[in-house]
Amino acid sequence: MLSRKYEVWEEFFADVDLMCSNAFTYNEDDSEVYKDARQIKVGTSVYSADVGLMTEHTGLPSKGD
């Protein structure tokens, strides 16, 4: 994972979503891991909803480019 580079933002957000889904599945609702995953999910949803704006600022292409 250390050498992997994302080609498009959607790949990054898909990995974050998978990580959070795994945390929800394999951890108790009151665990720190579950709570952290919930915060990450909420935080990244704000950005993933507006990937177009992020691509303008970073130069990383979107899936449609």
N, CA, C and O atoms as a GROMACS GRO file, in nm:
protein
  260
    1MET      N    1   0.082  -0.119   0.000
    1MET     CA    2   0.000   0.000   0.000
    1MET      C    3   0.086   0.125   0.000
    1MET      O    4   0.042   0.229  -0.048
    2LEU      N    5   0.206   0.119   0.052
    2LEU     CA    6   0.289   0.238   0.060
    2LEU      C    7   0.325   0.295  -0.076
    2LEU      O    8   0.340   0.416  -0.089
    3SER      N    9   0.339   0.212  -0.177
    3SER     CA   10   0.379   0.260  -0.308
    3SER      C   11   0.260   0.285  -0.401
    3SER      O   12   0.279   0.333  -0.513
    4ARG      N   13   0.140   0.255  -0.356
    4ARG     CA   14   0.024   0.271  -0.443
    4ARG      C   15  -0.010   0.418  -0.456
    4ARG      O   16  -0.011   0.493  -0.358
    5LYS      N   17  -0.038   0.458  -0.578
    5LYS     CA   18  -0.081   0.594  -0.605
    5LYS      C   19  -0.218   0.586  -0.672
    5LYS      O   20  -0.241   0.504  -0.760
    6TYR      N   21  -0.306   0.672  -0.629
    6TYR     CA   22  -0.439   0.676  -0.688
    6TYR      C   23  -0.436   0.754  -0.818
    6TYR      O   24  -0.378   0.862  -0.827
    7GLU      N   25  -0.500   0.697  -0.918
    7GLU     CA   26  -0.509   0.764  -1.047
    7GLU      C   27  -0.623   0.864  -1.049
    7GLU      O   28  -0.615   0.967  -1.117
    8VAL      N   29  -0.729   0.834  -0.976
    8VAL     CA   30  -0.846   0.922  -0.970
    8VAL      C   31  -0.897   0.926  -0.826
    8VAL      O   32  -0.875   0.832  -0.749
    9TRP      N   33  -0.965   1.034  -0.791
    9TRP     CA   34  -1.018   1.050  -0.656
    9TRP      C   35  -1.115   0.939  -0.617
    9TRP      O   36  -1.118   0.898  -0.501
   10GLU      N   37  -1.193   0.892  -0.711
   10GLU     CA   38  -1.292   0.789  -0.680
   10GLU      C   39  -1.228   0.663  -0.622
   10GLU      O   40  -1.287   0.597  -0.538
   11GLU      N   41  -1.107   0.630  -0.667
   11GLU     CA   42  -1.036   0.513  -0.612
   11GLU      C   43  -1.004   0.535  -0.464
   11GLU      O   44  -1.019   0.444  -0.382
   12PHE      N   45  -0.960   0.654  -0.432
   12PHE     CA   46  -0.929   0.686  -0.292
   12PHE      C   47  -1.054   0.674  -0.206
   12PHE      O   48  -1.051   0.610  -0.101
   13PHE      N   49  -1.163   0.737  -0.250
   13PHE     CA   50  -1.285   0.734  -0.171
   13PHE      C   51  -1.344   0.594  -0.160
   13PHE      O   52  -1.406   0.560  -0.059
   14ALA      N   53  -1.326   0.512  -0.263
   14ALA     CA   54  -1.371   0.372  -0.257
   14ALA      C   55  -1.294   0.296  -0.150
   14ALA      O   56  -1.353   0.215  -0.078
   15ASP      N   57  -1.164   0.319  -0.141
   15ASP     CA   58  -1.083   0.253  -0.038
   15ASP      C   59  -1.122   0.299   0.102
   15ASP      O   60  -1.130   0.218   0.195
   16VAL      N   61  -1.148   0.428   0.118
   16VAL     CA   62  -1.191   0.480   0.248
   16VAL      C   63  -1.325   0.418   0.285
   16VAL      O   64  -1.346   0.379   0.400
   17ASP      N   65  -1.415   0.409   0.189
   17ASP     CA   66  -1.546   0.350   0.214
   17ASP      C   67  -1.533   0.203   0.255
   17ASP      O   68  -1.602   0.158   0.347
   18LEU      N   69  -1.447   0.129   0.189
   18LEU     CA   70  -1.424  -0.012   0.223
   18LEU      C   71  -1.366  -0.024   0.364
   18LEU      O   72  -1.408  -0.110   0.442
   19MET      N   73  -1.269   0.060   0.395
   19MET     CA   74  -1.209   0.058   0.528
   19MET      C   75  -1.315   0.083   0.636
   19MET      O   76  -1.319   0.013   0.737
   20CYS      N   77  -1.400   0.182   0.612
   20CYS     CA   78  -1.505   0.213   0.710
   20CYS      C   79  -1.607   0.100   0.718
   20CYS      O   80  -1.650   0.063   0.828
   21SER      N   81  -1.645   0.045   0.606
   21SER     CA   82  -1.739  -0.067   0.606
   21SER      C   83  -1.685  -0.185   0.686
   21SER      O   84  -1.758  -0.248   0.762
   22ASN      N   85  -1.557  -0.215   0.668
   22ASN     CA   86  -1.494  -0.323   0.744
   22ASN      C   87  -1.494  -0.291   0.893
   22ASN      O   88  -1.520  -0.379   0.975
   23ALA      N   89  -1.466  -0.168   0.927
   23ALA     CA   90  -1.466  -0.128   1.069
   23ALA      C   91  -1.605  -0.146   1.129
   23ALA      O   92  -1.618  -0.192   1.242
   24PHE      N   93  -1.708  -0.109   1.054
   24PHE     CA   94  -1.845  -0.125   1.103
   24PHE      C   95  -1.883  -0.271   1.118
   24PHE      O   96  -1.954  -0.309   1.212
   25THR      N   97  -1.836  -0.353   1.026
   25THR     CA   98  -1.870  -0.495   1.026
   25THR      C   99  -1.800  -0.572   1.137
   25THR      O  100  -1.862  -0.656   1.203
   26TYR      N  101  -1.673  -0.544   1.160
   26TYR     CA  102  -1.592  -0.627   1.248
   26TYR      C  103  -1.565  -0.568   1.386
   26TYR      O  104  -1.488  -0.626   1.463
   27ASN      N  105  -1.627  -0.456   1.419
   27ASN     CA  106  -1.606  -0.393   1.549
   27ASN      C  107  -1.739  -0.361   1.615
   27ASN      O  108  -1.839  -0.336   1.547
   28GLU      N  109  -1.740  -0.361   1.745
   28GLU     CA  110  -1.859  -0.326   1.822
   28GLU      C  111  -1.893  -0.179   1.803
   28GLU      O  112  -1.803  -0.096   1.784
   29ASP      N  113  -2.022  -0.146   1.809
   29ASP     CA  114  -2.067  -0.009   1.787
   29ASP      C  115  -2.004   0.092   1.883
   29ASP      O  116  -1.986   0.209   1.847
   30ASP      N  117  -1.970   0.048   2.002
   30ASP     CA  118  -1.914   0.141   2.101
   30ASP      C  119  -1.761   0.138   2.105
   30ASP      O  120  -1.701   0.201   2.193
   31SER      N  121  -1.698   0.067   2.012
   31SER     CA  122  -1.552   0.060   2.011
   31SER      C  123  -1.493   0.188   1.950
   31SER      O  124  -1.559   0.258   1.874
   32GLU      N  125  -1.368   0.215   1.984
   32GLU     CA  126  -1.298   0.332   1.930
   32GLU      C  127  -1.281   0.321   1.779
   32GLU      O  128  -1.293   0.421   1.708
   33VAL      N  129  -1.254   0.201   1.730
   33VAL     CA  130  -1.236   0.181   1.586
   33VAL      C  131  -1.365   0.216   1.512
   33VAL      O  132  -1.362   0.285   1.410
   34TYR      N  133  -1.477   0.168   1.562
   34TYR     CA  134  -1.606   0.195   1.501
   34TYR      C  135  -1.634   0.345   1.502
   34TYR      O  136  -1.675   0.402   1.401
   35LYS      N  137  -1.612   0.409   1.616
   35LYS     CA  138  -1.638   0.553   1.628
   35LYS      C  139  -1.546   0.633   1.536
   35LYS      O  140  -1.590   0.729   1.473
   36ASP      N  141  -1.420   0.594   1.528
   36ASP     CA  142  -1.327   0.663   1.438
   36ASP      C  143  -1.370   0.647   1.292
   36ASP      O  144  -1.366   0.743   1.215
   37ALA      N  145  -1.411   0.526   1.255
   37ALA     CA  146  -1.456   0.501   1.119
   37ALA      C  147  -1.578   0.585   1.086
   37ALA      O  148  -1.592   0.635   0.974
   38ARG      N  149  -1.667   0.601   1.182
   38ARG     CA  150  -1.785   0.684   1.159
   38ARG      C  151  -1.744   0.830   1.133
   38ARG      O  152  -1.800   0.895   1.045
   39GLN      N  153  -1.648   0.880   1.209
   39GLN     CA  154  -1.601   1.017   1.188
   39GLN      C  155  -1.532   1.032   1.052
   39GLN      O  156  -1.550   1.131   0.982
   40ILE      N  157  -1.453   0.933   1.016
   40ILE     CA  158  -1.387   0.936   0.885
   40ILE      C  159  -1.490   0.934   0.774
   40ILE      O  160  -1.479   1.009   0.677
   41LYS      N  161  -1.590   0.849   0.787
   41LYS     CA  162  -1.695   0.837   0.685
   41LYS      C  163  -1.769   0.970   0.666
   41LYS      O  164  -1.793   1.013   0.554
   42VAL      N  165  -1.805   1.033   0.777
   42VAL     CA  166  -1.874   1.162   0.769
   42VAL      C  167  -1.783   1.267   0.708
   42VAL      O  168  -1.825   1.344   0.621
   43GLY      N  169  -1.658   1.270   0.752
   43GLY     CA  170  -1.564   1.369   0.701
   43GLY      C  171  -1.535   1.356   0.554
   43GLY      O  172  -1.530   1.455   0.482
   44THR      N  173  -1.516   1.233   0.507
   44THR     CA  174  -1.485   1.215   0.365
   44THR      C  175  -1.608   1.229   0.277
   44THR      O  176  -1.595   1.259   0.158
   45SER      N  177  -1.726   1.207   0.331
   45SER     CA  178  -1.846   1.222   0.249
   45SER      C  179  -1.863   1.365   0.202
   45SER      O  180  -1.916   1.390   0.094
   46VAL      N  181  -1.819   1.459   0.283
   46VAL     CA  182  -1.825   1.600   0.244
   46VAL      C  183  -1.740   1.623   0.121
   46VAL      O  184  -1.781   1.693   0.028
   47TYR      N  185  -1.620   1.564   0.119
   47TYR     CA  186  -1.529   1.583   0.007
   47TYR      C  187  -1.566   1.499  -0.115
   47TYR      O  188  -1.555   1.546  -0.228
   48SER      N  189  -1.608   1.378  -0.092
   48SER     CA  190  -1.639   1.291  -0.206
   48SER      C  191  -1.762   1.341  -0.281
   48SER      O  192  -1.778   1.311  -0.400
   49ALA      N  193  -1.848   1.415  -0.214
   49ALA     CA  194  -1.965   1.470  -0.280
   49ALA      C  195  -1.928   1.578  -0.381
   49ALA      O  196  -2.006   1.610  -0.471
   50ASP      N  197  -1.809   1.633  -0.366
   50ASP     CA  198  -1.767   1.741  -0.454
   50ASP      C  199  -1.628   1.714  -0.512
   50ASP      O  200  -1.539   1.798  -0.502
   51VAL      N  201  -1.611   1.598  -0.570
   51VAL     CA  202  -1.482   1.558  -0.627
   51VAL      C  203  -1.438   1.654  -0.737
   51VAL      O  204  -1.319   1.679  -0.752
   52GLY      N  205  -1.530   1.707  -0.811
   52GLY     CA  206  -1.495   1.799  -0.919
   52GLY      C  207  -1.420   1.920  -0.867
   52GLY      O  208  -1.322   1.963  -0.928
   53LEU      N  209  -1.462   1.975  -0.758
   53LEU     CA  210  -1.394   2.090  -0.698
   53LEU      C  211  -1.254   2.051  -0.653
   53LEU      O  212  -1.160   2.128  -0.671
   54MET      N  213  -1.240   1.934  -0.596
   54MET     CA  214  -1.109   1.888  -0.548
   54MET      C  215  -1.012   1.869  -0.665
   54MET      O  216  -0.894   1.899  -0.651
   55THR      N  217  -1.060   1.821  -0.778
   55THR     CA  218  -0.970   1.798  -0.890
   55THR      C  219  -0.917   1.930  -0.944
   55THR      O  220  -0.805   1.936  -0.994
   56GLU      N  221  -0.996   2.035  -0.935
   56GLU     CA  222  -0.950   2.166  -0.979
   56GLU      C  223  -0.834   2.215  -0.894
   56GLU      O  224  -0.742   2.278  -0.946
   57HIS      N  225  -0.837   2.187  -0.764
   57HIS     CA  226  -0.736   2.236  -0.672
   57HIS      C  227  -0.611   2.149  -0.667
   57HIS      O  228  -0.503   2.199  -0.633
   58THR      N  229  -0.621   2.023  -0.700
   58THR     CA  230  -0.508   1.932  -0.683
   58THR      C  231  -0.446   1.888  -0.815
   58THR      O  232  -0.329   1.849  -0.820
   59GLY      N  233  -0.522   1.895  -0.921
   59GLY     CA  234  -0.473   1.849  -1.049
   59GLY      C  235  -0.492   1.700  -1.070
   59GLY      O  236  -0.464   1.650  -1.179
   60LEU      N  237  -0.537   1.627  -0.969
   60LEU     CA  238  -0.562   1.484  -0.984
   60LEU      C  239  -0.690   1.466  -1.064
   60LEU      O  240  -0.792   1.526  -1.029
   61PRO      N  241  -0.688   1.387  -1.168
   61PRO     CA  242  -0.807   1.373  -1.253
   61PRO      C  243  -0.920   1.299  -1.184
   61PRO      O  244  -0.900   1.223  -1.090
   62SER      N  245  -1.038   1.325  -1.233
   62SER     CA  246  -1.156   1.253  -1.187
   62SER      C  247  -1.177   1.135  -1.280
   62SER      O  248  -1.117   1.129  -1.387
   63LYS      N  249  -1.261   1.041  -1.241
   63LYS     CA  250  -1.284   0.919  -1.320
   63LYS      C  251  -1.330   0.951  -1.462
   63LYS      O  252  -1.296   0.878  -1.555
   64GLY      N  253  -1.406   1.056  -1.481
   64GLY     CA  254  -1.459   1.092  -1.612
   64GLY      C  255  -1.358   1.160  -1.703
   64GLY      O  256  -1.386   1.179  -1.821
   65ASP      N  257  -1.241   1.197  -1.650
   65ASP     CA  258  -1.140   1.268  -1.732
   65ASP      C  259  -1.061   1.175  -1.819
   65ASP      O  260  -0.973   1.219  -1.892
   0.00000   0.00000   0.00000
